[in-house]
Amino acid sequence: MNPVFAAQWQNKTKQAIEINQSHAGSTAQARAVLEGLQADVVTFNQVPDILVLADKGLVAADWQKRFANNSAPYYSLPVFLVRKGNPKNVKDWDDLARTDVQAVFPNPKTSGNGRYTYLAAYAYARDKFGGDKARSLDFVKKVLANVPVFDTGGRASTATFIQRGIGDVLITFEAEAYAARRELGDDKFDIVTPSVSLRADFPVAVVDKVAKQRGSTPVATAYLAFLYTAEAQVILARNFYRPLDAGVAQKYAAQFSSARLLTADDLGGWDVIAKDHLAAGGTLDQAFVEAAVTKSSTGAAAICGCGGVKSSQW
């Protein structure tokens, strides 16, 4: 993506640019920007990570109005990566609640990837149980209780599943799952798309305070606008992100499995999610506590950084 944009920018403005990147989990990167990382732009995997920058005055309050689709040029969704042949016959979210299945995904308290997994599982349960909160909470409790290790980020969970051989199924973004299979070989893993998942729009924003100080606002804005062009959308699709451009989406439709996608709005929007699910004592903490009780009663053990849960180990 970067060399293509850099060449276009130089051709247009006669200005040569170098694009430096910092990679880590979305929430960790937001924290780094808050602590002084001089980012001109951010490309994250969840809206709350940009909202926290806007709350601190680093990003403009109207950032979602600056680009199409609320400033999210592409999207993905949680899917299942299983070992070749799918030995545990994992087909949908219900299978993650089975006691004979170990599910691997990062801690929803520290990872946007894990947060989407938790929310997708909860949204699936709420849809299945007709909005019954108690039954939905019980469902995600069972899923959480089956996680052997809660890593802090998505890449770490991928390493746990692939390199350490822990777990029966890795729940991660579709793009990550396909990238892992492409890198390691189609003969080692299969990808299962659940019947229902949660659309993960990946938002972008200019870090206005930094860009103004550095005089980079024009190029930073152009960089994010470039992500919406057909050329950039093709690059995204080739790397298994779902594009917004209708023509590109049609061209690459065959590589993506169909699923009914719910959204954050189906759960009340990010403000409601933050209050009801992610805040201390919210649904996520409740599910963690009950899952920990289940773990202790079965004698299982797992590392957990559960935020509101006082114990750091199950």
C-alpha positions, 0 to 999 in steps of 0.5 A: 500500500505505502509504495503505491501511495508514495509514488502517486504523491511524488508524481502529483506534488514532486515531493518524495515521502517516506512512510514509517509505521508502528505495528501493534494491537489497536488498543496498544497503539492508541495508548502509545499515541496518547503517550507521545508516539508521533503518528500522523494517521492511525488505522485501527480495528475498532472505533473506541480506540480513536474515540479515546484520542478524540476525547484527549484532543488529538483527533478532531471530534468530527473525525467520522464525518471526514471520510465515507462509511464513518471513516472506515475504508474496509472491514473484516469479521471474526472467523474460525481457524481450525486444524486441517480436517477440522477434527473437532467439527467446529461449525458455529459459535455453539461449538465454542461452548462445548466442553471438549473444544478449546477456543483461543482468542486474545483478552477482550480487555486488552485487544480489539480482536478479542473484543470483537470475538466476545461481542460476536459471540454475545450477539450470536447468543442474543440473536439465538435466544431472542434477546434474553440477556441471562441466557446470552451471558451464560453462553459467553461464560461457557465460551470464555471458560474454554479459553486455555490462554488469554494473550494480550493481542491477536498476533500473540494468540495466533502464535499460541494456536499455530506455533505452540499448538494450543487449542482446537480453534483460533477465533480471529479476523478473517484477514488474519486467518487467511493470511496465516493459512497463506503463510503456513500452507493450505494443507495445515489449516481450514477456515470456518465462517460462522453463520452469524458474525460481527462486522468489524469496520476498521476506522482511520483518522488523521491525528490532527494535533500531531499533523498540524505540528509536523505540517503533514496534514495535506499528505496525511489526509491524502493517504487516508483518502487513497485507501478508498480508491479502487487501486487501494481497495484491490490491495486490501482485497488481495490481503483478505480485507473486505473492500467497500468499493462495489466493483472490487467487492464483486471481483473478489466475492468468490474468496469470501464466504457468506455470513449474516453480519451483525453490527455494533449498532445491533448491540446499541452502538459503541457508547452502549457497548462501552457502558454495558459490556466493557466497563468495570462490572459490566457483562464482560466482567460478569462473564469472566468471573463466572467463567473463572468459577467454572474453571476452578470447579473443573480444576483447569488453569489459564492465564488471564488479564481480566481487568475487573477480575481481581484474580490474575490467574484461573 
